[in-house]
Amino acid sequence: MPSDPVRQGDLNDFDPVWYLQTYEDVRAAGMDPLDHYLTLGRAEGRQGAPVQALELDHMLWRGYEAMALPALEALLADGSPRERAVAGWALARWRKEQGDMMGAREAILAFHDGNAGMQTLRHPGPFLLGIQICLTCGDPAGAERILLAGVNRFGPLPDFELGGLLQARFHKADDWELDAYLHRLHGPHGLVPVWLDQMATGPRFDRLRADAGPRLDDRLPEAPPLVSVIVPVFNGARGLATALRGLSAQSWPNLEILVVDDGSSDDSLAIARAAAEEDPRIHVLAHAQNQGAYPARNTGFAAAQGAFITVHDADDWSHPQKIELQIRPLLAEPDLQATVSHWVRVSDDLDMTRWRMEDRWVYRNVSSLMVRAEMRDSLGYWDRVRVNADTEYYYRVIAAFGPQSIREVCPGVPLAFGRTEAQSLTNQSATHLRTQFKGLRRDYMEAAHVWHARRCADQSGLFMPQHPEVRPFRVPAAIGLGDPEGPPSDFDILSASDLFDQDWYRLCHLDVLMADVSPVRHYLSGGARENRDPGPLFSSGGYRRVAGLDEATVPLLHYELEGREAGLPPLPSFPGALADVDEDQPRTLVFAHTSGKTLFGAERSLLGVLERMARRGRNPVVVVPTLRNMAYLNQLLQVSVAVEVLPQIWRHALRRPPLATVQAIQGLISKHRAQDIHVNTLVLDAPLAAARAEGVRSLVHVRELPDQDVALRRNLGSDAASLRRALLDEADGFVATSQPVADWLACPGRVAIRPNSVDEALFEMRFAPKQTLNIALISSNIAKKGIADFLAIARLVAQEKRPVRFRLIGPGTPDLHLMRPLPANVEFRGYAQTPAEALAQADVVMSISKFAESFGRTVMEAMAAGRPVICYDRGAPPSLVENGVSGFVVPADNPRCAANAVLALEAARGQLAVMSDAARIRARYLQEMALQA
């Protein structure tokens, strides 16, 4: 075990809960997460906590600059070495895209200041970006240093040869010097090298050459199949000759090159016809007027005679062995449907122009897709849109045949050079490649993915005619070609709904944001079934109840198709048992934290608060942020005037509470004439903003320990001190669940300590241990509750061969399943509906969470029932348990000490009754505190 100072120092940047949730093998092994990280995980390159800068980088490109940029800037200035490095990478990419090259240089040099960044980003992207930025900023020495470090780290990748080429260009090298770098792109991989024709004139891109060389494999079929290459062109005279020269030099012997001129007004058609006169393999097809790049592809697709068909853009140049490399796997494997190759995007002068650095300059070229001609009959043609149809077709193939149906050939080696044109659709603002994250391209692909998912069970359902009578799915008007649209799909209906706020959905459900899934698609495919709310003004669970919907029905879709016209409420209100009280009596709006599928501490604690309010005539009106447990709703209704359902999003330091939510709460204050607001958690800020606007007193029941909760601080985007200052500014008063919480708030005049109250019937429970002592962990049975430690304790006690049984009381979970088989002395007892049912199965209760509990309701319930408690010295439970009197407080994350405490209790059976009495006395004292006015 590491020493305590070392352990505490590592805990400053270590999140044990996240570590367990992230690494399945650690959960299955039952090791303490920090022990695993210190002894194994760190050396294996595992992260000890999520990297906030990566999450912010993800948000940055998806329309959340206002939140992400300030946080990244703060991490770059004051973050830990790892966070600072990764923030440097994120900001370098962003600043470069914004044209701030000196700022980008400052950021990328922060990444390279030490090794912390490479422990997280294990790809050459930061090195390649650093080379290019340093050269652009006139820092060749910095570029050289980064290049050498990259080669030392990853070896002589083709990307680093391109980096060397950039350096040589910076130093005004002659073409023959650049040839050395171009040669090494392909030569080491057994391919003919590329070089620059020094006798030709024009940009370097147009002087790319390669010897035809021998075919890669002379074992050709007796009749080599014909490959058709479609070359759509519109006003591409500047690069067409270069593209056709590269195709004419291909090593594959049986080739058909179909140039489709899409109504060009320049010399494109003349250039194509002249090339056709010189090479009989070139055939020219001409549109009388411009139709678009994908209709031009479709014209070529319809005319292609080849057994295999691919596309080549009119401004690209291909390595002479590209076609052969792509057809070989298709010939060898009849079940393979398609191949793609990799490319690099460059300028006329061979500068690297990939618009946003990912991991490499050399990456998959979706436009190079080569398919069997039969694909034309099974999946049909490219979609008739202005952009991204090649990507849609790629994923259509995968939807129909599976991800294994497409093979990438020579990954990492550029078999084509793509020329970047400033006027291309990829660089225009409305259709820029950045819109693949948020905007037209993303909207288009999301609609396409929905179509794929609906139709993939039947390949014929994914067939796209060359000239469809109606579109198969709706697309943004800006990229459509005016084709008639069919009836709106469920996806279209929800996308158009004013109650579906996609940004709100992402921020409320961060798993959706980080998974990069369309909110509408997520809601349709599973979110609605989980009663996730699509926006701040529609409750899925509440509407499901008032409309009487089954689990399979999508609530918002039902509302838009039927409920809106029928006048059903999007935000239901349910009258409670106290609904008939005099309206002149004071009412309190009580904002709940959560409403889970099963009832645990947060839900039971709120019920206790409401019962006390009702007894004192304060007439609570409960506002729940979600509604997923109808049994819980029924319990709330028994102790309230009404239950209102209003979806809410957690507070965040870089985001104001949504205006729609604040206004809705103001409406509830007016509707119920509330005199005060009670917020049952610190994570909600909209109620406090509404209370301040309405001049209503607000009180926050703080049930969290932010200074000891890494994950909570990360989710709220704040450090503990800043969060405390915000709370003190926003709320009038506080209730703390324990002394540690009150100590953190540090405002004695405004805070009252109220432990959670428990069911009085627990104090009457019989305590009568039998010969075999039963030790219980009563929890949600997820990793952060310490189930791995519980099993470790059981194994240690088993070694002593004492009559002790260990019982896991709670629901079955994936985490628990991973840890099977359970030790012989451990029983899984399942979920108990009430605390009394759970405690009836226990003689001693353990509280061994891997995070800081702010109170420990299960501890309080156990003590009320006369059960001694063994708890870790973490969070609030140690303030409840009197060590050696009503139980034992043992060092956190130390199963050996906890096992020793179990053995001590088993050996001194006569002390159990004494400890039981002491536990009840302590619990009674805490209960009286909880019940104070």
Disulfide bonds with the S-S distance in Angstrom:
none
